[in-house]
Amino acid sequence: MILSDKAERISPAAYWELLMNLTRREVKGRYSQSFFGVAWAIAQPLATMAVFTIVFSRVAKMPSGGVPYPIFAYAALVPWFFFSNSVASGTLSLITYRNIVTKTYFPREIVPLAQVCSRFIDFFAAAALYAALMAYYRIPLGPWALMTLVFFALLVLFTVGFTFATSALNVFYRDVNPVVQIALQLWLYLTPVAYPIAAISPRFRPLFVLNPLSAIVEGFRSSLVFGRAPEWPLVGVSAAITIALFTAAFVTFKRMDKYFADVI
């Protein structure tokens, strides 16, 4: 596809086509020469679930609200890995695609956005295994399961906003990427993935409330595993922070993108 040097001559359909092409390229590059293919998208949360089951359930005796611990943990690991993998690859995306960023006009946010879109296939593959686990443990879906659509929307919005921020900063400061990688490793344990938020001491609970992913993973868990309403105050704080972050990240990204070609 040939893109003009002037924005006004390019239709939104051309940008959409570019987004889809970059997304397909990422998916093919990740799985095309892999023996197990998309099964790797399932292996990551599945292996982590197994480790968490041994460490947190068997050794640490972490409560799981009366449901089997594997499904308790896996319900939170699926959205977590969508976020983590999207940010990890998205942070480097503008550098990775420096050739088209420096030579062709298009909205630069398409590049990190394609990284997030390419992770949808991982999310839905892992979600399919989660559905099988629900059937295995005979956990029925209740009416609150529809709330997962809301939490998925919050997850995508937060992931895109955070990826916009880290990818833009990484253009100017290349040590942003290793900082992000370390932060993601620590962030996993500062999010109620392996444990319920109810197990957190009231002294530290405000810190977890300010983490938007706390409401998201707890929301998936409440809606699917326990079939009950989420903690609405927690969801409200998460939604407010997510919208604020996305707005600030997008505005900042658009202000910085005019310098990307020169710096890269």
N, C-alpha and C positions, 0 to 999 in steps of 0.2 A: 504494500500500500504506500503510495507517495503522498506525503503531507506537504502542503504549501507552507511558505514562510510566514504567511499572514493569517492570524487567528480568524479574521472575519470570513475567510474563504473556506473554512473547514466546518462541515456540518457536525452536529452532535453524534450522528450515526457513525461518522468516521472515528470519533473518539471512543465510542462504544466498541467498535470493531478492534481498535488498538488495544483496549482493555481486555477484550476476550482473547486476542492473539497472544498477549503477554501472559495471561492466565494459563492458556493452553500450553504455552512454551514452558512455564514453570512446572506444570503437572507432568508433562512428558519428560522434561529433564530430570525430574525427581524419580520417576518410576519406569521409564521406558527400558532401561538396561538393568533393571532390578529383577532378580529371580522371583522374589515374593511379591513384587509390585505393590499394590495399594494395601496389601496385608501389613506392611510396615506401619501404616497409620493406626492399625489396631494394636500392634505389638508394643508400641511405646506406652500407652496408658495401661495396657494389660499387664506388662511387666512391672510397672510402677505399682499397680494395684496389688500384685502378688507380694512385693516387698513391703508395702504399707500394711498388708494383712498380717505378715509375720511380725513386723516391728511394733506397729501401733496396736494391733488387736491382740495378738498372742502374747507379746512380751510386755507392752505397756498397759494392756487391758483398757484401751481407750473405748469409751461407750459409743454405741452406734444407734441409739434410739430404739433398740429392740428389733432391728432388721439385720440381716446378715452383713457383716462388715465389708465383704468384697463389693457388693452392690452399693453400699453406702459410700465407699471411697470412689468407685468408678463413676458414679453420677457426677461427682465434682471434678474428676480428672479429665473427662471429655471436654468441658468448656475450658479448663485450665490449659490444656495442651494446645487448643485452638489459639488461645491468646499468646501463649509462650512462643510457639513456633512461628506465628505470624509476625510477632515483634522481632524475634531473632533474625529471620530472613529479611524482613522489611527494613530494618535498620541499615542494612548494607545495600539495599536495592538501588538507590540512586548512584552509588559508586559502581555497582555491578553493571548497570546499564548506562555507563558514562558515554558510550558512543552515540546513542540516540539522544541523550540529554544535552550533549554539547553541539550536535549537528542538526537537530530537527526541532521545529516548534510543535509543541503540544502541551496541554496542561500537565505539569510535572507530577501532580498528585496521582496520576494514573499509575505510575510505577510502583509506589508502595501499596496502592490499593490493589494492584494485581497480585501482590504477595498475599494479602489477606484473602482475596477471592480464591486463590489456588489452594487455600487450606480448607475450603468448604468440603472438598471431597474427603479429606481426612476426618473432619468433624462428623459427617454423615456415615462414613464407614465405621467409625468408633461407636456412633449412636446405634447403628444396626446391631452391633454386638451387645450393646446395653439392652436393647429390646429382647435379645435372646436370653440375657441374664435375668431380666424381669420374668420372662416366661418360665425359666428354669426354677427360680425361687418362688414362683406362683404369686407374684405381687401384681395385683390388678391396677389398671389406670383409673383414676377418679376424675371428676369434672375439673379439678384444679390443674390437671395435666395441660390444659390449654394455656395456662400461664407461662409455659415454657417458651411460647412464641415471644412473649414480652421480654423474658430474660435473655433469649437469643438475640433479640434486637439490641438490648442494652450491651450484651457482650460484643457484638459486632461494632457498635458505635464506639465503645470504649477502646476496643482493639485498633480500629482505624485511627481514632484521634491520637492514641499513644504512638502508633507507628508513624503517623505524620510528623510528630514531634521528634522522635529519635532519628528518623531518616534524614530530616532537614539538618539537625544538629550535627549528625555524623559527617555531613559534607564539609563542615567548617572545622570540626574537631574530631579527628579520627580515633581518639581514645574513647569516644562515646560508646563505640561498639563493645569493647571489652567490659566497660562499666555496666552496660545493659546486660551482658551475659551473666555477670556475677549477680547483678540485681535480680534477675529472673530466678536464679537458683535459690536465693534467700527469700524471694517473694513467695515461692511455693509454700514455705513453712510459716509464712506470716499471713497466709490465707487459709481459712478453715476447710481445707481439702481432706486432710487425714484425720481431722477431729471436728466435732460439732462446735459451732460458735457458743453454744451454751456452756461448754467446758472452759471457756476463757474466764479468767478472773475479772471481776467488775473493775478492778484497778486498771486493767489494760484494754478493756472492751472498747473505749472510745477510739483507740488507735485502729482497731479492726473495723469499726464502723466507718472510718474515713477511707478505708480501702474499698473501692467500688466492687472489686471482685468478690468480696465477702458476701454481699447481698446476692450477687449473680450465682455463685456456686451453691449457696444456701437455698436460693430460690429454685434452682433445678432440683435440688434434693427434696425440698418440701413438696414441690408440685408432683414429682414423679415417684419418689420412694415412699413418702409418708402420706401423700394424697391430702394435704392440708394447705391452708392459706400461708403465705410467707409472712415474715415480720415486716409489716407495712412501713414503720418508721425507718427501718434499715434500708428498705427498697427506695423510699423517698430520698434519703441522703445519697444513696448510690446513683439514682437517676439525675439528681441535681449536679453532682460532681462530674458525672459522665458527660452530660450536655455542656457544662461549662468547659471541661477539658477539650471536648471535640471542637467547640466553637473557637476557643483560644488557639488550639493547635492548627486548625485550618486557616485562620486569619494569619497567624505567624508564618505558616508554610507559604502562603501566597505572597507575603511580603518578602520572604527570603528567596523564593524560587528564581527571581530575576538575576540572582548572583550565582546560581548553581553552575552554569556553564563556565563562568570565569574561574571559579575556585577549583572545580573538578579537574 
